[in-house]
Amino acid sequence: MNTIRRNMVQLSALSLVLTLALLSNPAYADVGDKPLDFVLEDLDGKTVKLSDYAGKVVLVNFWATWCPPCRAEIPHFVEMVKDHGEAGLVILGISADRGGSQIVKDWIKKNDVNYTVAMTDEKTSSAYQGYLPPADRGGIPFTFIVDRKGLIRHQHVGYKDKAGWEGKILPLLKE
């Protein structure tokens, strides 16, 4: 009986510690929070900062050239830039490729990507993964939509079709 009681106490303590850790995780952000203002390099070595796009609706997409759902989404993003760029939509692709920027440059050129792509760093990737609910962390693609005020308005892990993205973006472009 003492062993069972001790195990129950240990389990309760562990549960409390895990709950407190999840609730107090300073990296976790929710819809309506302000995301980290990252400073990354684009494929030409120029600085890219989220804050450079203040006043725009920004779709921040973490992806990789080796990821099939990532590659499937990119044509939607290319079309959305053409369709909604003048209305204030900006798409930032944040590559998680580890093989270097040349692999990404070649893929971008081959696929006529018409928006800024930067290479992620560990700090940015970890911070943005930390913004996701714990059950959604670890996969790509993952995407955030930041409104004109600089607040997270939507987050998504996995593939989404063009109509799904536009359903989230078009109302924000009208705000």
LUMVEXMAR-109816 format. One record per residue (C-alpha): residue in one letter; x negated, y negated, z negated. Coordinates in steps of 0.05 Angstrom, whole numbers. Layout:
<sites>
rest: A; x: X; y: Y; z: Z
...
</sites>
This chain:
<sites>
rest: M; x: 0; y: 0; z: 0
rest: N; x: -57; y: -48; z: -15
rest: T; x: -87; y: -36; z: 54
rest: I; x: -21; y: -52; z: 88
rest: R; x: -13; y: -115; z: 46
rest: R; x: -84; y: -137; z: 60
rest: N; x: -75; y: -126; z: 135
rest: M; x: -10; y: -166; z: 133
rest: V; x: -45; y: -224; z: 98
rest: Q; x: -102; y: -222; z: 148
rest: L; x: -54; y: -220; z: 207
rest: S; x: -15; y: -278; z: 178
rest: A; x: -79; y: -318; z: 168
rest: L; x: -103; y: -302; z: 238
rest: S; x: -35; y: -323; z: 267
rest: L; x: -38; y: -389; z: 229
rest: V; x: -109; y: -403; z: 254
rest: L; x: -90; y: -388; z: 326
rest: T; x: -28; y: -431; z: 322
rest: L; x: -66; y: -489; z: 292
rest: A; x: -120; y: -482; z: 345
rest: L; x: -69; y: -485; z: 402
rest: L; x: -33; y: -544; z: 371
rest: S; x: -95; y: -583; z: 356
rest: N; x: -132; y: -570; z: 422
rest: P; x: -149; y: -641; z: 443
rest: A; x: -159; y: -621; z: 515
rest: Y; x: -88; y: -597; z: 523
rest: A; x: -45; y: -648; z: 560
rest: D; x: 28; y: -646; z: 578
rest: V; x: 72; y: -679; z: 629
rest: G; x: 72; y: -753; z: 612
rest: D; x: 0; y: -753; z: 586
rest: K; x: -59; y: -789; z: 618
rest: P; x: -110; y: -741; z: 649
rest: L; x: -186; y: -745; z: 643
rest: D; x: -215; y: -796; z: 691
rest: F; x: -265; y: -751; z: 725
rest: V; x: -327; y: -775; z: 762
rest: L; x: -347; y: -726; z: 816
rest: E; x: -384; y: -727; z: 883
rest: D; x: -348; y: -718; z: 948
rest: L; x: -379; y: -676; z: 1004
rest: D; x: -420; y: -735; z: 1028
rest: G; x: -448; y: -750; z: 958
rest: K; x: -403; y: -810; z: 945
rest: T; x: -372; y: -820; z: 876
rest: V; x: -299; y: -801; z: 868
rest: K; x: -261; y: -824; z: 807
rest: L; x: -187; y: -811; z: 792
rest: S; x: -182; y: -883; z: 767
rest: D; x: -200; y: -908; z: 837
rest: Y; x: -130; y: -888; z: 858
rest: A; x: -91; y: -927; z: 806
rest: G; x: -24; y: -948; z: 833
rest: K; x: -20; y: -887; z: 880
rest: V; x: 14; y: -820; z: 872
rest: V; x: -45; y: -772; z: 868
rest: L; x: -41; y: -697; z: 879
rest: V; x: -104; y: -666; z: 848
rest: N; x: -114; y: -595; z: 874
rest: F; x: -167; y: -548; z: 846
rest: W; x: -182; y: -495; z: 898
rest: A; x: -237; y: -454; z: 932
rest: T; x: -252; y: -432; z: 1003
rest: W; x: -250; y: -358; z: 982
rest: C; x: -180; y: -364; z: 951
rest: P; x: -123; y: -341; z: 999
rest: P; x: -66; y: -380; z: 964
rest: C; x: -111; y: -442; z: 963
rest: R; x: -124; y: -436; z: 1037
rest: A; x: -50; y: -426; z: 1051
rest: E; x: -32; y: -491; z: 1015
rest: I; x: -82; y: -536; z: 1050
rest: P; x: -43; y: -543; z: 1116
rest: H; x: 16; y: -569; z: 1075
rest: F; x: -29; y: -621; z: 1042
rest: V; x: -57; y: -643; z: 1110
rest: E; x: 14; y: -653; z: 1136
rest: M; x: 35; y: -690; z: 1072
rest: V; x: -22; y: -739; z: 1080
rest: K; x: 1; y: -753; z: 1151
rest: D; x: 74; y: -759; z: 1130
rest: H; x: 67; y: -797; z: 1064
rest: G; x: -2; y: -828; z: 1060
rest: E; x: 23; y: -897; z: 1081
rest: A; x: 75; y: -893; z: 1025
rest: G; x: 20; y: -885; z: 973
rest: L; x: 5; y: -810; z: 970
rest: V; x: -67; y: -790; z: 958
rest: I; x: -91; y: -718; z: 957
rest: L; x: -156; y: -701; z: 923
rest: G; x: -183; y: -631; z: 934
rest: I; x: -230; y: -608; z: 879
rest: S; x: -270; y: -549; z: 903
rest: A; x: -290; y: -495; z: 853
rest: D; x: -336; y: -462; z: 903
rest: R; x: -403; y: -443; z: 871
rest: G; x: -441; y: -432; z: 936
rest: G; x: -455; y: -505; z: 947
rest: S; x: -422; y: -561; z: 984
rest: Q; x: -443; y: -539; z: 1054
rest: I; x: -396; y: -479; z: 1051
rest: V; x: -339; y: -527; z: 1034
rest: K; x: -360; y: -578; z: 1087
rest: D; x: -359; y: -525; z: 1141
rest: W; x: -291; y: -499; z: 1119
rest: I; x: -262; y: -570; z: 1115
rest: K; x: -287; y: -587; z: 1185
rest: K; x: -262; y: -522; z: 1215
rest: N; x: -193; y: -534; z: 1184
rest: D; x: -186; y: -608; z: 1199
rest: V; x: -175; y: -629; z: 1127
rest: N; x: -157; y: -703; z: 1126
rest: Y; x: -165; y: -720; z: 1052
rest: T; x: -222; y: -728; z: 1002
rest: V; x: -253; y: -665; z: 976
rest: A; x: -302; y: -666; z: 917
rest: M; x: -342; y: -611; z: 883
rest: T; x: -321; y: -598; z: 811
rest: D; x: -367; y: -594; z: 752
rest: E; x: -358; y: -552; z: 689
rest: K; x: -333; y: -610; z: 647
rest: T; x: -278; y: -630; z: 695
rest: S; x: -256; y: -559; z: 711
rest: S; x: -253; y: -540; z: 637
rest: A; x: -216; y: -603; z: 618
rest: Y; x: -164; y: -595; z: 672
rest: Q; x: -155; y: -520; z: 658
rest: G; x: -145; y: -541; z: 585
rest: Y; x: -87; y: -586; z: 607
rest: L; x: -49; y: -524; z: 630
rest: P; x: -6; y: -484; z: 582
rest: P; x: -49; y: -428; z: 553
rest: A; x: -14; y: -373; z: 592
rest: D; x: -30; y: -408; z: 658
rest: R; x: -104; y: -420; z: 648
rest: G; x: -157; y: -384; z: 688
rest: G; x: -128; y: -382; z: 758
rest: I; x: -131; y: -424; z: 821
rest: P; x: -103; y: -460; z: 856
rest: F; x: -80; y: -506; z: 802
rest: T; x: -52; y: -575; z: 816
rest: F; x: -32; y: -638; z: 779
rest: I; x: 10; y: -695; z: 805
rest: V; x: -8; y: -762; z: 774
rest: D; x: 42; y: -819; z: 783
rest: R; x: 29; y: -892; z: 799
rest: K; x: 21; y: -907; z: 725
rest: G; x: -34; y: -855; z: 718
rest: L; x: 7; y: -803; z: 680
rest: I; x: 13; y: -729; z: 694
rest: R; x: 82; y: -717; z: 722
rest: H; x: 75; y: -645; z: 746
rest: Q; x: 27; y: -587; z: 738
rest: H; x: 29; y: -521; z: 775
rest: V; x: -13; y: -458; z: 780
rest: G; x: -10; y: -418; z: 844
rest: Y; x: 16; y: -429; z: 914
rest: K; x: 73; y: -477; z: 929
rest: D; x: 102; y: -491; z: 998
rest: K; x: 108; y: -560; z: 1029
rest: A; x: 181; y: -569; z: 1011
rest: G; x: 165; y: -552; z: 939
rest: W; x: 109; y: -604; z: 936
rest: E; x: 151; y: -657; z: 971
rest: G; x: 207; y: -645; z: 922
rest: K; x: 160; y: -667; z: 867
rest: I; x: 124; y: -723; z: 905
rest: L; x: 178; y: -759; z: 943
rest: P; x: 215; y: -785; z: 881
rest: L; x: 149; y: -810; z: 853
rest: L; x: 133; y: -848; z: 917
rest: K; x: 199; y: -885; z: 909
rest: E; x: 184; y: -907; z: 837
</sites>
